[in-house]
Amino acid sequence: MNSPSSLLRFVLSIILAMCLRIAPWQEPLTAYNPDWILLTVIYWSLASPERRGIFTGLAVGILTDVLTGRMLGLHALTYSLAAFFSLKLHKRLRQYPLPQQGLFIMLCLFCSQFLTFWLENLHAPLRFQASFWLPVLTGTVCWPLVYSFLRVVRLHNRSR
């Protein structure tokens, strides 16, 4: 169903993920803040692959670059790659239970963090810190919550 309400749900979920991304967390929690937007893009790519795909990842990534003030195209690249792999594997991934999907999510988050580190290191040399990888772990742990919440949001009107 390609209705205005499904588009509204998608847009509101992306806005909520962006708000969580830039929320002012206390200092020890800042290092653990996962990439909520990437998790949301992956969910929508898996849940409705015919409507949300690579272009959606690209557009949301550019908006995220503007929102966070990072290098333009950085998140666009990583989100569109994650959407691509989600689309390629969506039939298989939807059959797996959430813990096994978590392995795919961890791989996507790891690749996103690695590409981010590598591209930013090309722009200006960075010092590697172990805390750079913490969002990968927290994002993997949060995947069942994100999946469950967005599934309820997506299927809200179907029960009526």
KATAGI-V534358 format. One record per run of one state. SS is the DSSP state (@ for helix, = for strand, . for the rest). FROM is the first residue (numbers start at 1). LEN is the number of residues. If there is no record, write none. Layout:
# KATAGI-V534358
ss: [SS | SS]
from: [FROM | FROM]
len: [LEN | LEN]
This chain:
# KATAGI-V534358
ss: [. | @ | . | @ | . | @ | . | @ | . | @ | . | @ | . | @ | . | @ | .]
from: [1 | 4 | 23 | 27 | 31 | 36 | 48 | 54 | 69 | 74 | 94 | 98 | 124 | 130 | 155 | 157 | 160]
len: [3 | 19 | 4 | 4 | 5 | 12 | 6 | 15 | 5 | 20 | 4 | 26 | 6 | 25 | 2 | 3 | 1]
